[in-house]
Each structure stands twice: as C-alpha cells, then as structure tokens.
Amino acid sequence: MAGTYTPRPEIAALVENVNKAAAGYEAAAEGDVHVARRNLQLEARKLLYSLEEPNSEVWPRIFQVNVSAAVEIVSDLELWEKFEGGGEVSITEMVELTKADEIIIIRIFRQLVAANLFIESPGPSFRLTSLGKPYLHPDHRAFNNFMFFDIIPAIMAMPRTLAEHQYKAPTKETGTPYKWAHGEELWTWLGSHPDRGVIMVAGMRSHNPMDAYPWGIELAKLDLDDDDVAIVDVAGGQGHIMDGIRKENPRMKGRFIVQDLPSTFDVVPSPPDRVEFMVYDIFTPQPAKDAYIYHYRHIFHNWSDGDCTTILGQIVPLLKTQPKSKLLLVDVVLPNSNATMQQAIMDITMFPMGGMERNESQWKELLAKSGLGIKKIWRGSEPEACIECQLL
Ligand SMILES: C[S@@+](CC[C@H](N)C(=O)[O-])C[C@H]1O[C@@H](n2cnc3c(N)ncnc32)[C@H](O)[C@@H]1O
C-alpha cells in the first residue's frame, strides 16, 4: 500500500511551531519553565509523528494497547468510514450514529488524538491526520485486529511461559511460545478457525507489497513466454503480492503461481486474475519446477533456524539443477546493533510463532547452513528488504 506522507508545507509549519516553542522555552521565567518544556516536547512530537510513513506505523502502534484497543472499538462502531473524504465528525454525530454513551466516545477519541491519528477541534469534532488515514482501509484494521486478538495475548504470556521453559529458546520438541500460551500452534489454530485465517491474510496485505525489489525491471530482463513459470510465491497467502505485480506490469508474460496451505485458499472463490493457486506445504519438496523466481515473503521470520533450514532444503536442490532460478527472501534485515523500536517490535511479534527477525550476520549464518550466500540485499521504502540468495 503506497504511503500517504504528510505534505511538505504542513511539515514546514510544524517546524515553525517547534522553533516558536523552543524560543518560548528559552525565554521562560523560572515558574513557567516546566510548562514551556512540555509545550516544546509536544510540538517536537507532532513534528516527529508527521515524518513517519503512515502505513509502516500501523504495526508498531498496535503495541500501544490503549491505541490498538481504541482502533478496535472505532471499527466495531463502524465509525472509520465516516471520516472518508477528510471531513470532520462531531461527538454529537457519533453518539447519534452509534447510540454509544457520549463519555465512551470522548474517552476513546482521547486515545486516538493523543496518538496523533485525529486532530480535535472545538465542538468537539475530529478529522483524520496522515497517520490516521491508513485505518480507512480494511486491511490495516484487519492487521490491528489479528495482532490484538491472536498475537499480543501470546506476547503478554511471555513472562510466564519463558519462566516455565527456564528461559530456553523454543525448539521443535518444546513447541512454539504460541503453543505454550494457547496449547496449539498458530498455523494449526488458524487452519481450524477460517474466520481468523481471513483476518490474518487481510492483515498481511497491510504491508507494502513489493517495493524493495524492482519487479518490473527485473522481470522484463527475462524475456518470458506465456508458458514459463515466472514466479512461484511460496506461502504467498491469497496471492495479493502476485496480483499487485500483475497489475503494475499488465503486459508481463509468464505464469505466476501462489502456493499455500489448503485452508488459505478455501476461503476465497478463486485466485486473482492471471494468478494460479497451488496447494503446497513448505516442509515438503518444491513441486513447481523451472521457475525463474522462487519468492518467500514474510515466511522465514515466522520460523526457527532449524525449521528455516528444513524449508530451504526443499528448494536448494532445484536451484542446483536450474541455474536460471533466483531465490528471493523478503523479510527484515536488522542492523547488527542498535535496532530501532519498530524493528524490535517486529522481532517480538515473531516470538509467539517461534520465529525471529534476523540481522545480516544471522541471515548469512542461516543461509550458509544450506549452502547459500547473499548476492544482494535490495531495499525500498519499507522496513523489509529483499535478500537475493546465491549458491555458495
Ligand atoms: C505471514 S503470512 C505471509 C503471507 C504472504 N507471503 C505475505 O507476504 O503476505 C505466512 C503464510 O505462510 C502460510 N503457511 C504457514 N505454514 C505453512 C506451510 N507449512 N506450508 C505452506 N504455507 C504455510 C500461511 O498460511 C500464511 O499464508
């Protein structure tokens, strides 16, 4: 999903406000200094918020539980749609529409204004900021919902479950922390709760689909025929990435195959246009031969090193006999030290599944176990990078 950045004139105005607040702090008399400092802090925060990429911030914000709970409540009350078009909606209107008590609406919107998702005007009434706009899209709301109900409870159980497991990293034998908390593995649970599987898949569309790797340019170099397998998107959900690439490159030839578990495909009537579905378990030998690109997006971070090695074991033999084939892994590549809060949050999100985000050294070490190295790390505007692998 393309970002909707705060327009530059608005940022310039916010810089101006910071400068004014800084001058006020500088000149404040002894008795007013704390007020002036808080004002400077507030203006500085507004400026920082305005520089964030709105779609990327949906994920880390979910961990501010007051905000993610408020996002859920506004979804349940079907209020997001009322802010389409950038207009203001008053408390009175919202009370009328939802029949909720006024005090409930006031307190929920207090959280969302403090999180800079809305601007509050006297009335009071509210309009969305750039950071609030992503929630107009159901996929971002789905991601909030999936994390809030399916992932965060397992993270909240970490102090207990880690103590129970003597602070040992999860292994295949001990099961994942999600299983420690809920008695069942996440993917099995989602398979038997298709309503939650649908939310998970929609939530995955919340992330920028494809801007790290220049698909259009690289695919154009391949000189594909209609029958060639251009891309196999392994564990590709319901095909939203392949659909996005098709739409951006409508004249691109070749077959686009999306593989996933049957439960992922069962809940949609058909694959996207010019995309094929193929049921496949990533722990078994890769059946789609002779593809130009094997693509795994947001897969390796879900699994332990041991599981990743098993998954790679299904594809490396093909790479050895198919020199034209490329292996692309799209995931975060953490810095070797000083991870940001956003990167740290992405890492802890993987904890319940027994997975992790990896830094470049950890990626190199992991890939080397399967006889692979890093040819190139492609980066776009998103936190995720695309690791192009090569046989060592
Ligand atoms: C985090 S989602 C990523 C989906 C998609 N690649 C994307 O980027 O949006 C992980 C996917 O792995 C699939 N998955 C989990 N276990 C699998 C398995 N054993 N075989 C195939 N797919 C699996 C899930 O159904 C889900 O669609």
The ligand as an ORCA input file, in Angstrom:
! r2SCAN-3c Opt
* xyz 0 1
  C       2.997    -14.234      7.457
  S       1.989    -14.992      6.236
  C       2.752    -14.333      4.776
  C       1.881    -14.437      3.589
  C       2.415    -13.769      2.320
  N       3.677    -14.349      1.886
  C       2.559    -12.290      2.539
  O       3.684    -11.791      2.476
  O       1.566    -11.614      2.787
  C       2.579    -16.638      6.299
  C       1.907    -17.587      5.316
  O       2.502    -18.870      5.466
  C       1.490    -19.821      5.279
  N       1.957    -21.104      5.863
  C       2.143    -21.425      7.156
  N       2.590    -22.678      7.264
  C       2.702    -23.170      6.002
  C       3.106    -24.405      5.449
  N       3.518    -25.419      6.241
  N       3.090    -24.551      4.118
  C       2.671    -23.555      3.305
  N       2.285    -22.356      3.768
  C       2.287    -22.162      5.104
  C       0.292    -19.230      5.962
  O      -0.921    -19.830      5.555
  C       0.415    -17.764      5.546
  O      -0.282    -17.504      4.348
*
